Amino acid sequence: MSRSAALSQRFDAIAEAMKKPAAATGGNTSVARLLLALQGKLLRGEPYQDEIEQLAAMPAAAHEADALAALRATAGGAPSALSLRASFDAALATAGNANGVAADPSLQKINSHLNGLITIRPRAGNAAPDAYAKLRALPADASAAALQAAVEELPDGQRTPFESWLDEVHARDAALAGFSTLESRLLPLAG
């Protein structure tokens, strides 16, 4: 048998093993395989209902109802880091438009640079553009935690355009915490 045919057979065998339900394969490797699949789907923002149900059916996960419940809340797919950034940018554009600031990113960048060079004193009652300037000045690769901290510093009235985005962040955080709990408790059983 040629080497490529042997590799092809091994890949086919692995693919078949991955298609089997976790309960049917039994053993500790099922837990590790499911946790790995769950982690990948969670980070990519893909639905992971099947993995949750398979884990819930395993005896090893019988005592992990809280962690499984946190994951079930977003089983349709927790927001990925990229989708959170896109939602943040959309909310920031909406907030800027609502307060008379141009939504064009290049104009926003120029505005944020000018704010560093000159002092612009807002008229009374018109402080929102300055509040959002700090958000616009955040780097494009800022973490969701950094963005969340900056949004939560805003006064309540100016935080309104970001409420749905904050809900997404909290949902992702809860799902990641649930996964972390499952991983820390179940992975030692797989080894």
Backbone as a printed PyTorch tensor [residue, N CA C, xyz], in Angstrom:
tensor([[[  0.8550,  -1.1770,   0.0000],
         [  0.0000,   0.0000,   0.0000],
         [  0.8960,   1.2330,   0.0000]],

        [[  0.5370,   2.1740,  -0.8310],
         [  1.3510,   3.3820,  -0.9100],
         [  1.1760,   4.2330,   0.3410]],

        [[  2.1340,   5.0790,   0.5440],
         [  2.1070,   5.9370,   1.7300],
         [  0.9010,   6.8700,   1.7190]],

        [[  0.5620,   7.4390,   0.5580],
         [ -0.5870,   8.3390,   0.4760],
         [ -1.9010,   7.5890,   0.7070]],

        [[ -1.9750,   6.3510,   0.2610],
         [ -3.1860,   5.5560,   0.5020],
         [ -3.3240,   5.2420,   1.9860]],

        [[ -2.2000,   4.9360,   2.6470],
         [ -2.2330,   4.6540,   4.0870],
         [ -2.6590,   5.8970,   4.8600]],

        [[ -2.1280,   7.0540,   4.4860],
         [ -2.5220,   8.3040,   5.1430],
         [ -3.9880,   8.6060,   4.8980]],

        [[ -4.4430,   8.3590,   3.7090],
         [ -5.8400,   8.5890,   3.3780],
         [ -6.7430,   7.7070,   4.2340]],

        [[ -6.3570,   6.4590,   4.4180],
         [ -7.1460,   5.5650,   5.2640],
         [ -7.1590,   6.0370,   6.7130]],

        [[ -6.0150,   6.5150,   7.2110],
         [ -5.9500,   7.0160,   8.5930],
         [ -6.8340,   8.2390,   8.7560]],

        [[ -6.7940,   9.1470,   7.7920],
         [ -7.6420,  10.3420,   7.8630],
         [ -9.1180,   9.9680,   7.8290]],

        [[ -9.4620,   8.9800,   6.9880],
         [-10.8470,   8.5140,   6.9270],
         [-11.2800,   7.9090,   8.2600]],

        [[-10.3830,   7.1340,   8.8810],
         [-10.7020,   6.5260,  10.1740],
         [-10.8980,   7.5950,  11.2470]],

        [[-10.0520,   8.6120,  11.2300],
         [-10.1930,   9.7110,  12.1910],
         [-11.4920,  10.4540,  11.9500]],

        [[-11.8120,  10.7150,  10.6960],
         [-13.0540,  11.4200,  10.3680],
         [-14.2650,  10.6230,  10.8370]],

        [[-14.2390,   9.3130,  10.6640],
         [-15.3460,   8.4760,  11.1310],
         [-15.4500,   8.4970,  12.6520]],

        [[-14.3100,   8.4560,  13.3180],
         [-14.3200,   8.4860,  14.7850],
         [-14.8670,   9.8100,  15.2910]],

        [[-14.5860,  10.9030,  14.5880],
         [-15.0720,  12.2170,  14.9980],
         [-16.5750,  12.3440,  14.7940]],

        [[-17.1480,  11.5440,  13.8830],
         [-18.5860,  11.6110,  13.6180],
         [-19.4010,  10.8690,  14.6700]],

        [[-18.7740,   9.9360,  15.3760],
         [-19.4930,   9.1460,  16.3760],
         [-19.8550,  10.0290,  17.5600]],

        [[-21.0400,   9.8260,  18.1270],
         [-21.3980,  10.5700,  19.3340],
         [-20.4340,  10.2300,  20.4600]],

        [[-20.1880,  11.1830,  21.3260],
         [-19.2300,  10.9990,  22.4090],
         [-19.6240,   9.8630,  23.3250]],

        [[-20.9110,   9.7000,  23.6090],
         [-21.3480,   8.6460,  24.5150],
         [-21.0510,   7.2650,  23.9280]],

        [[-21.0780,   7.1320,  22.6040],
         [-20.8300,   5.8480,  21.9740],
         [-19.3600,   5.4680,  22.0300]],

        [[-18.4770,   6.4400,  21.9770],
         [-17.0540,   6.1380,  21.9970],
         [-16.5550,   5.9030,  23.4020]],

        [[-17.2020,   6.5140,  24.3900],
         [-16.8190,   6.3240,  25.7870],
         [-15.3940,   6.7570,  26.0370]],

        [[-14.9350,   6.5760,  27.2500],
         [-13.5460,   6.8670,  27.5690],
         [-13.2840,   8.3450,  27.7460]],

        [[-12.0740,   8.6000,  28.2050],
         [-11.6700,   9.9630,  28.5260],
         [-11.3270,  10.7940,  27.3110]],

        [[-10.9520,  10.1520,  26.2030],
         [-10.6180,  10.9310,  25.0180],
         [-11.8380,  11.6500,  24.4740]],

        [[-13.0240,  11.1240,  24.7310],
         [-14.2480,  11.7810,  24.2780],
         [-14.4040,  13.1380,  24.9500]],

        [[-14.1030,  13.1910,  26.2300],
         [-14.2020,  14.4570,  26.9570],
         [-13.2290,  15.4670,  26.3760]],

        [[-11.9920,  15.0420,  26.1750],
         [-10.9790,  15.9480,  25.6260],
         [-11.3480,  16.3970,  24.2200]],

        [[-11.8490,  15.4580,  23.4130],
         [-12.2290,  15.7940,  22.0390],
         [-13.3790,  16.7920,  22.0230]],

        [[-14.3700,  16.5700,  22.8800],
         [-15.5080,  17.4790,  22.9500],
         [-15.1070,  18.8630,  23.4600]],

        [[-14.2380,  18.8880,  24.4610],
         [-13.7750,  20.1830,  24.9720],
         [-13.0110,  20.9570,  23.9020]],

        [[-12.1990,  20.2560,  23.1370],
         [-11.4500,  20.9090,  22.0610],
         [-12.3980,  21.4390,  20.9840]],

        [[-13.3750,  20.6380,  20.6090],
         [-14.3550,  21.0810,  19.6060],
         [-15.1680,  22.2670,  20.1260]],

        [[-15.5620,  22.1930,  21.3870],
         [-16.3310,  23.2760,  21.9940],
         [-15.5280,  24.5650,  22.0420]],

        [[-14.2730,  24.4610,  22.4320],
         [-13.4170,  25.6480,  22.4950],
         [-13.2790,  26.2970,  21.1180]],

        [[-13.0420,  25.4890,  20.0980],
         [-12.8930,  26.0320,  18.7510],
         [-14.1500,  26.7500,  18.2880]],

        [[-15.2880,  26.1380,  18.5020],
         [-16.5450,  26.7590,  18.0760],
         [-16.8500,  28.0090,  18.8940]],

        [[-16.5500,  27.9740,  20.1680],
         [-16.7890,  29.1290,  21.0320],
         [-15.9500,  30.3220,  20.5750]],

        [[-14.6920,  30.0920,  20.2900],
         [-13.8100,  31.1880,  19.8860],
         [-14.1310,  31.7120,  18.4880]],

        [[-14.6560,  30.8400,  17.6280],
         [-15.0130,  31.2770,  16.2680],
         [-16.4100,  31.8640,  16.1840]],

        [[-17.1890,  31.7550,  17.2570],
         [-18.5460,  32.2960,  17.2490],
         [-19.5430,  31.3930,  16.5590]],

        [[-19.2320,  30.1130,  16.4540],
         [-20.1170,  29.1510,  15.8010],
         [-21.0440,  28.5060,  16.8330]],

        [[-22.2020,  28.0250,  16.3890],
         [-23.1020,  27.3120,  17.3170],
         [-22.4340,  26.0340,  17.8500]],

        [[-22.6960,  25.7190,  19.1070],
         [-22.0720,  24.5430,  19.7150],
         [-23.0650,  23.7480,  20.5620]],

        [[-24.3180,  23.7520,  20.1650],
         [-25.3660,  23.0320,  20.8770],
         [-25.0770,  21.5310,  20.9640]],

        [[-24.6140,  20.9350,  19.8680],
         [-24.3420,  19.4920,  19.8630],
         [-23.2800,  19.1180,  20.8940]],

        [[-22.2240,  19.8980,  20.9670],
         [-21.1540,  19.6090,  21.9200],
         [-21.6480,  19.7200,  23.3570]],

        [[-22.5000,  20.7150,  23.6220],
         [-23.0460,  20.8840,  24.9740],
         [-23.8980,  19.6730,  25.3470]],

        [[-24.7530,  19.2460,  24.4320],
         [-25.6300,  18.1070,  24.7180],
         [-24.8260,  16.8250,  24.9110]],

        [[-23.7870,  16.6330,  24.1070],
         [-22.9510,  15.4490,  24.2700],
         [-22.2020,  15.4800,  25.6000]],

        [[-21.6960,  16.6450,  25.9780],
         [-21.0260,  16.7590,  27.2760],
         [-22.0070,  16.5200,  28.4190]],

        [[-23.1970,  17.0770,  28.3080],
         [-24.2000,  16.9300,  29.3640],
         [-24.5950,  15.4670,  29.5550]],

        [[-24.5320,  14.6820,  28.4860],
         [-24.8980,  13.2740,  28.5660],
         [-23.8040,  12.4230,  29.1950]],

        [[-22.6190,  12.9660,  29.3540],
         [-21.5060,  12.1970,  29.9140],
         [-21.5650,  12.1970,  31.4410]],

        [[-21.2980,  11.0650,  32.0480],
         [-21.3010,  10.9970,  33.5160],
         [-20.2940,  11.9590,  34.1530]],

        [[-19.1830,  12.2140,  33.4940],
         [-18.1560,  13.0970,  34.0550],
         [-18.6710,  14.5180,  34.2390]],

        [[-19.6560,  14.9270,  33.4360],
         [-20.1730,  16.2950,  33.4940],
         [-21.4380,  16.4080,  34.3260]],

        [[-21.7950,  15.3590,  35.0300],
         [-23.0510,  15.3530,  35.7860],
         [-23.1260,  16.4590,  36.8360]],

        [[-21.9990,  16.8470,  37.3910],
         [-21.9790,  17.8530,  38.4590],
         [-21.6490,  19.2500,  37.9450]],

        [[-21.7040,  19.4530,  36.6640],
         [-21.3160,  20.7340,  36.0700],
         [-22.5120,  21.4820,  35.4940]],

        [[-23.6440,  21.4320,  36.1820],
         [-24.8740,  22.0470,  35.6760],
         [-24.7320,  23.5580,  35.4870]],

        [[-24.0490,  24.2460,  36.4030],
         [-23.9080,  25.7020,  36.2960],
         [-23.0740,  26.0880,  35.0730]],

        [[-21.9580,  25.3990,  34.8810],
         [-21.1120,  25.7000,  33.7310],
         [-21.8330,  25.3780,  32.4250]],

        [[-22.5490,  24.2690,  32.3980],
         [-23.3000,  23.9160,  31.1930],
         [-24.4230,  24.9140,  30.9240]],

        [[-25.0650,  25.4060,  31.9850],
         [-26.1310,  26.3990,  31.8150],
         [-25.5720,  27.6910,  31.2380]],

        [[-24.3910,  28.0960,  31.6900],
         [-23.7720,  29.3170,  31.1450],
         [-23.4800,  29.1600,  29.6580]],

        [[-23.0710,  27.9790,  29.2690],
         [-22.7900,  27.7270,  27.8490],
         [-24.0700,  27.5640,  27.0330]],

        [[-25.0860,  26.9610,  27.6220],
         [-26.3520,  26.7890,  26.8950],
         [-26.9890,  28.1310,  26.5460]],

        [[-26.7510,  29.1440,  27.3720],
         [-27.3420,  30.4650,  27.1190],
         [-26.8740,  31.0460,  25.7920]],

        [[-25.6940,  30.6580,  25.3400],
         [-25.1700,  31.1730,  24.0750],
         [-24.8500,  30.0390,  23.1060]],

        [[-25.5290,  28.9080,  23.2410],
         [-25.2300,  27.7390,  22.4170],
         [-25.4490,  27.9970,  20.9290]],

        [[-26.2140,  29.0130,  20.6000],
         [-26.3920,  29.3800,  19.1980],
         [-25.1570,  30.0540,  18.6370]],

        [[-24.2010,  30.3230,  19.4860],
         [-22.9450,  30.9440,  19.0760],
         [-22.6690,  32.2080,  19.8670]],

        [[-21.6900,  32.1570,  20.7260],
         [-21.2620,  33.3530,  21.4510],
         [-20.5040,  34.2410,  20.4630]],

        [[-20.5810,  35.5430,  20.6260],
         [-19.8830,  36.4160,  19.6810],
         [-18.3740,  36.1650,  19.6980]],

        [[-17.7810,  36.1390,  18.5260],
         [-16.3250,  35.9980,  18.4370],
         [-15.6900,  37.3590,  18.6990]],

        [[-14.3860,  37.3620,  18.8880],
         [-13.6730,  38.6210,  19.1150],
         [-13.8320,  39.5620,  17.9150]],

        [[-13.8030,  39.0010,  16.7140],
         [-13.9550,  39.8330,  15.5130],
         [-15.3560,  40.4270,  15.4130]],

        [[-16.3670,  39.6170,  15.7220],
         [-17.7290,  40.1520,  15.6330],
         [-17.9840,  41.1870,  16.7230]],

        [[-17.3450,  41.0080,  17.8950],
         [-17.4730,  42.0280,  18.9470],
         [-16.8700,  43.3470,  18.4870]],

        [[-15.7280,  43.2870,  17.8200],
         [-15.0940,  44.5210,  17.3390],
         [-15.9690,  45.1810,  16.2740]],

        [[-16.5410,  44.3840,  15.3840],
         [-17.4170,  44.9500,  14.3480],
         [-18.6550,  45.5880,  14.9770]],

        [[-19.2240,  44.9420,  15.9910],
         [-20.3870,  45.5060,  16.6900],
         [-20.0200,  46.7930,  17.4110]],

        [[-18.8330,  46.8060,  18.0040],
         [-18.3670,  48.0140,  18.6850],
         [-18.2220,  49.1620,  17.6910]],

        [[-17.5830,  48.8960,  16.5590],
         [-17.3990,  49.9390,  15.5440],
         [-18.7400,  50.4650,  15.0380]],

        [[-19.7020,  49.5730,  14.8530],
         [-21.0350,  49.9980,  14.4060],
         [-21.7120,  50.8540,  15.4750]],

        [[-21.6000,  50.4520,  16.7370],
         [-22.1970,  51.2380,  17.8260],
         [-21.5200,  52.5930,  17.9480]],

        [[-20.2170,  52.6310,  17.7590],
         [-19.4850,  53.9010,  17.8330],
         [-19.8970,  54.8240,  16.6930]],

        [[-20.0720,  54.2710,  15.5030],
         [-20.5260,  55.0780,  14.3720],
         [-21.9220,  55.6270,  14.6350]],

        [[-22.7920,  54.7980,  15.1940],
         [-24.1470,  55.2300,  15.5260],
         [-24.1070,  56.3290,  16.5840]],

        [[-23.2790,  56.1420,  17.5980],
         [-23.1610,  57.1470,  18.6640],
         [-22.6230,  58.4590,  18.1030]],

        [[-21.6400,  58.3700,  17.2300],
         [-21.0730,  59.5780,  16.6320],
         [-22.0670,  60.2960,  15.7570]],

        [[-22.8320,  59.5520,  14.9640],
         [-23.8380,  60.1700,  14.0980],
         [-24.9420,  60.8270,  14.9140]],

        [[-25.2950,  60.2080,  16.0170],
         [-26.3600,  60.7690,  16.8530],
         [-25.9430,  62.0760,  17.5090]],

        [[-24.6410,  62.2840,  17.5990],
         [-24.1480,  63.4950,  18.2520],
         [-23.4730,  64.4530,  17.2830]],

        [[-23.7280,  64.2820,  16.0060],
         [-23.2360,  65.2310,  15.0220],
         [-21.7910,  65.0300,  14.6140]],

        [[-21.1860,  63.8900,  14.9340],
         [-19.8140,  63.6170,  14.5400],
         [-19.8550,  62.7580,  13.2870]],

        [[-19.0440,  63.0840,  12.3240],
         [-19.0290,  62.3330,  11.0790],
         [-18.6170,  60.8850,  11.3310]],

        [[-19.2540,  59.9470,  10.6220],
         [-18.9750,  58.5310,  10.8120],
         [-17.7980,  58.0540,   9.9740]],

        [[-17.2820,  58.8830,   9.0900],
         [-16.1600,  58.5060,   8.2470],
         [-14.9330,  58.2570,   9.1200]],

        [[-14.3610,  57.0430,   9.0770],
         [-13.2270,  56.7230,   9.9480],
         [-12.0270,  57.6530,   9.7520]],

        [[-11.7810,  58.0740,   8.5070],
         [-10.6310,  58.9560,   8.2890],
         [-10.8590,  60.3180,   8.9390]],

        [[-12.1020,  60.8170,   8.8950],
         [-12.3900,  62.0790,   9.5730],
         [-12.3100,  61.9260,  11.0880]],

        [[-12.7330,  60.7810,  11.5800],
         [-12.6400,  60.5250,  13.0170],
         [-11.1810,  60.4750,  13.4570]],

        [[-10.3260,  59.8630,  12.6570],
         [ -8.9080,  59.7780,  12.9940],
         [ -8.2730,  61.1650,  12.9870]],

        [[ -8.6130,  61.9700,  11.9870],
         [ -8.0970,  63.3500,  11.9300],
         [ -8.5800,  64.1240,  13.1410]],

        [[ -9.8510,  63.9580,  13.4750],
         [-10.4280,  64.6470,  14.6270],
         [ -9.7140,  64.2530,  15.9100]],

        [[ -9.4260,  62.9570,  16.0730],
         [ -8.7570,  62.5270,  17.3050],
         [ -7.3280,  63.0600,  17.3720]],

        [[ -6.6450,  63.1730,  16.2190],
         [ -5.2960,  63.7430,  16.2100],
         [ -5.3340,  65.2400,  16.5080]],

        [[ -6.3210,  65.9140,  15.9590],
         [ -6.4480,  67.3480,  16.2350],
         [ -6.7570,  67.6060,  17.6980]],

        [[ -7.5460,  66.7250,  18.2940],
         [ -7.8510,  66.8880,  19.7200],
         [ -6.5870,  66.8300,  20.5600]],

        [[ -5.5560,  66.1080,  20.0970],
         [ -4.2900,  66.0540,  20.8140],
         [ -3.4430,  67.2870,  20.5950]],

        [[ -3.6830,  68.0230,  19.5030],
         [ -2.8770,  69.1910,  19.1850],
         [ -3.4800,  70.4970,  19.6950]],

        [[ -4.7840,  70.5620,  19.6590],
         [ -5.4450,  71.7920,  20.0880],
         [ -6.5150,  71.4710,  21.1170]],

        [[ -6.8850,  72.4610,  21.8690],
         [ -7.9310,  72.2810,  22.8540],
         [ -9.2380,  72.7960,  22.2780]],

        [[-10.2060,  71.9170,  22.2380],
         [-11.5310,  72.2930,  21.7570],
         [-12.4450,  72.2780,  22.9610]],

        [[-12.9970,  73.4130,  23.2630],
         [-13.9020,  73.4980,  24.3960],
         [-15.3250,  73.3790,  23.8890]],

        [[-16.0110,  72.3440,  24.3310],
         [-17.3830,  72.1590,  23.8600],
         [-18.3150,  73.1850,  24.4730]],

        [[-19.3660,  73.4840,  23.7210],
         [-20.3920,  74.3580,  24.2700],
         [-21.1030,  73.6220,  25.3840]],

        [[-21.7150,  74.3650,  26.2370],
         [-22.4340,  73.7570,  27.3590],
         [-23.4540,  72.7530,  26.8330]],

        [[-23.5000,  71.5760,  27.4470],
         [-24.4590,  70.5520,  27.0490],
         [-24.0510,  69.7630,  25.8210]],

        [[-22.8550,  69.9820,  25.2900],
         [-22.4250,  69.2900,  24.0840],
         [-21.1080,  68.5470,  24.3460]],

        [[-21.0760,  67.7250,  25.3790],
         [-19.8480,  67.0340,  25.7490],
         [-19.7290,  65.6500,  25.1170]],

        [[-20.7550,  65.1450,  24.4750],
         [-20.7420,  63.7900,  23.9370],
         [-19.6350,  63.5420,  22.9200]],

        [[-19.3780,  64.4230,  21.9320],
         [-18.3130,  64.1230,  20.9790],
         [-16.9550,  63.9310,  21.6490]],

        [[-16.6650,  64.6860,  22.6910],
         [-15.3950,  64.4980,  23.3760],
         [-15.3460,  63.1600,  24.0980]],

        [[-16.4580,  62.7490,  24.6450],
         [-16.5100,  61.4620,  25.3270],
         [-16.2630,  60.3280,  24.3310]],

        [[-16.8150,  60.4280,  23.1560],
         [-16.6400,  59.3880,  22.1490],
         [-15.2800,  59.4850,  21.4690]],

        [[-14.6200,  60.6250,  21.5470],
         [-13.2920,  60.7670,  20.9490],
         [-12.3120,  59.7980,  21.5920]],

        [[-12.4390,  59.5780,  22.8820],
         [-11.5600,  58.6200,  23.5640],
         [-11.7780,  57.2140,  23.0070]],

        [[-13.0260,  56.8770,  22.7310],
         [-13.3130,  55.5560,  22.1640],
         [-12.7640,  55.4320,  20.7480]],

        [[-12.8970,  56.5080,  19.9630],
         [-12.3900,  56.4860,  18.5860],
         [-10.8730,  56.4000,  18.5550]],

        [[-10.2040,  56.8840,  19.5880],
         [ -8.7460,  56.8900,  19.6200],
         [ -8.1610,  55.5370,  20.0280]],

        [[ -9.0080,  54.6170,  20.4830],
         [ -8.5080,  53.2980,  20.8680],
         [ -7.9570,  52.5760,  19.6390]],

        [[ -6.8880,  51.8210,  19.7990],
         [ -6.3090,  51.1260,  18.6410],
         [ -7.2520,  50.0720,  18.0770]],

        [[ -7.0790,  49.7790,  16.8100],
         [ -7.9480,  48.8080,  16.1320],
         [ -7.8110,  47.4050,  16.7210]],

        [[ -6.6790,  47.1030,  17.3330],
         [ -6.4840,  45.7810,  17.9120],
         [ -6.7190,  45.7520,  19.4260]],

        [[ -7.4260,  46.7550,  19.9330],
         [ -7.7290,  46.7880,  21.3640],
         [ -8.5940,  45.5920,  21.7350]],

        [[ -8.3370,  45.0340,  22.8940],
         [ -9.1030,  43.8590,  23.3370],
         [-10.5210,  44.2650,  23.7040]],

        [[-11.3940,  43.2730,  23.7410],
         [-12.7810,  43.5290,  24.1320],
         [-12.8390,  44.0590,  25.5550]],

        [[-11.9260,  43.6010,  26.4180],
         [-11.8990,  44.0770,  27.8020],
         [-11.5260,  45.5610,  27.8610]],

        [[-10.5750,  45.9820,  27.0220],
         [-10.1920,  47.3990,  26.9840],
         [-11.3330,  48.2590,  26.4520]],

        [[-12.0090,  47.7630,  25.4190],
         [-13.1490,  48.4870,  24.8680],
         [-14.2730,  48.5720,  25.9040]],

        [[-14.5160,  47.4680,  26.5940],
         [-15.5650,  47.4410,  27.6020],
         [-15.2620,  48.4290,  28.7240]],

        [[-14.0170,  48.4680,  29.1730],
         [-13.6430,  49.3960,  30.2390],
         [-13.8500,  50.8450,  29.7990]],

        [[-13.4920,  51.1570,  28.5560],
         [-13.6650,  52.5200,  28.0520],
         [-15.1430,  52.8780,  27.9340]],

        [[-15.9660,  51.9410,  27.4960],
         [-17.4040,  52.2010,  27.3620],
         [-18.0320,  52.3850,  28.7440]],

        [[-17.6170,  51.5630,  29.6900],
         [-18.2070,  51.6520,  31.0270],
         [-17.8060,  52.9210,  31.7660]],

        [[-16.7750,  53.6230,  31.2960],
         [-16.3990,  54.9110,  31.8760],
         [-17.3200,  56.0410,  31.4100]],

        [[-18.0590,  55.8080,  30.3370],
         [-18.9610,  56.8370,  29.8190],
         [-20.0970,  57.0930,  30.7990]],

        [[-20.5880,  58.3200,  30.8390],
         [-21.7910,  58.5880,  31.6400],
         [-22.9650,  57.7690,  31.0880]],

        [[-23.9350,  57.4940,  31.9400],
         [-25.0530,  56.6270,  31.5580],
         [-25.7290,  57.0370,  30.2580]],

        [[-26.0050,  58.2940,  30.0640],
         [-26.7070,  58.7470,  28.8690],
         [-25.9180,  58.5250,  27.5940]],

        [[-24.5980,  58.5630,  27.6950],
         [-23.7650,  58.3800,  26.5130],
         [-23.4200,  56.9150,  26.2710]],

        [[-23.7320,  56.0600,  27.2160],
         [-23.4650,  54.6290,  27.0910],
         [-24.5880,  53.9210,  26.3340]],

        [[-25.7210,  54.5560,  26.1640],
         [-26.8990,  53.9370,  25.5640],
         [-26.6320,  53.2740,  24.2040]],

        [[-25.8980,  53.9050,  23.2730],
         [-25.6640,  53.2300,  21.9870],
         [-24.8650,  51.9350,  22.1050]],

        [[-24.2320,  51.7120,  23.2440],
         [-23.3800,  50.5470,  23.4190],
         [-24.0190,  49.4490,  24.2730]],

        [[-25.2780,  49.6390,  24.6830],
         [-25.9130,  48.6710,  25.5750],
         [-26.0000,  47.2740,  24.9550]],

        [[-26.4080,  47.1720,  23.7010],
         [-26.5000,  45.8380,  23.0870],
         [-25.1120,  45.2300,  22.9120]],

        [[-24.1300,  46.0660,  22.6250],
         [-22.7560,  45.5780,  22.5140],
         [-22.2720,  45.0600,  23.8720]],

        [[-22.5720,  45.7790,  24.9320],
         [-22.1880,  45.3240,  26.2740],
         [-22.8680,  43.9970,  26.6190]],

        [[-24.1180,  43.8250,  26.1820],
         [-24.8070,  42.5530,  26.3980],
         [-24.0640,  41.4080,  25.6940]],

        [[-23.5780,  41.6690,  24.4760],
         [-22.8070,  40.6640,  23.7350],
         [-21.5160,  40.3290,  24.4790]],

        [[-20.8480,  41.3540,  24.9960],
         [-19.6000,  41.1330,  25.7360],
         [-19.8690,  40.2870,  26.9830]],

        [[-20.9340,  40.6170,  27.7030],
         [-21.2590,  39.8540,  28.9130],
         [-21.6210,  38.4070,  28.5720]],

        [[-22.3240,  38.1990,  27.4640],
         [-22.6780,  36.8380,  27.0420],
         [-21.4230,  36.0410,  26.7030]],

        [[-20.5020,  36.6670,  25.9910],
         [-19.2460,  35.9840,  25.6490],
         [-18.4400,  35.6800,  26.9090]],

        [[-18.3570,  36.6470,  27.8130],
         [-17.6170,  36.4290,  29.0620],
         [-18.2050,  35.2750,  29.8590]],

        [[-19.5380,  35.2060,  29.9260],
         [-20.1920,  34.1230,  30.6590],
         [-19.9140,  32.7730,  29.9980]],

        [[-19.9580,  32.7330,  28.6760],
         [-19.6820,  31.4880,  27.9600],
         [-18.2270,  31.0620,  28.1610]],

        [[-17.3000,  32.0080,  28.0930],
         [-15.8940,  31.6750,  28.3030],
         [-15.6390,  31.2150,  29.7330]],

        [[-16.3110,  31.8330,  30.6870],
         [-16.1660,  31.4060,  32.0880],
         [-16.7260,  30.0020,  32.2830]],

        [[-17.8710,  29.7240,  31.6660],
         [-18.4470,  28.3820,  31.7460],
         [-17.5340,  27.3450,  31.1220]],

        [[-16.9520,  27.6970,  29.9750],
         [-16.0230,  26.7690,  29.3310],
         [-14.7940,  26.5460,  30.2040]],

        [[-14.2650,  27.6130,  30.7650],
         [-13.0810,  27.5020,  31.6120],
         [-13.3430,  26.5900,  32.8070]],

        [[-14.5320,  26.7090,  33.3980],
         [-14.8950,  25.8440,  34.5200],
         [-14.9670,  24.3920,  34.0720]],

        [[-15.6390,  24.1520,  32.9440],
         [-15.7230,  22.7800,  32.4270],
         [-14.3400,  22.2190,  32.1270]],

        [[-13.5300,  23.0210,  31.4780],
         [-12.1970,  22.5710,  31.0960],
         [-11.3550,  22.2290,  32.3280]],

        [[-11.3820,  23.1090,  33.3370],
         [-10.5500,  22.8740,  34.5170],
         [-11.0150,  21.6670,  35.3180]],

        [[-12.3050,  21.3450,  35.2590],
         [-12.8000,  20.2100,  36.0230],
         [-12.8180,  18.8940,  35.2480]],

        [[-13.0290,  18.9740,  33.9370],
         [-13.1630,  17.7480,  33.1620],
         [-11.8660,  17.3070,  32.4870]],

        [[-11.0130,  18.2550,  32.1210],
         [ -9.7870,  17.8700,  31.4190],
         [ -8.8680,  16.9850,  32.2600]],

        [[ -8.7500,  17.2250,  33.5620],
         [ -7.9150,  16.2810,  34.3530],
         [ -8.4620,  14.8450,  34.3150]],

        [[ -9.7680,  14.6980,  34.1270],
         [-10.3450,  13.3580,  34.0320],
         [ -9.9660,  12.6640,  32.7300]],

        [[ -9.6730,  13.4790,  31.7120],
         [ -9.3220,  12.9220,  30.3990],
         [ -7.8720,  12.4710,  30.3390]],

        [[ -7.0700,  12.9470,  31.2590],
         [ -5.6420,  12.6320,  31.2050],
         [ -5.3270,  11.4900,  32.0370]]])
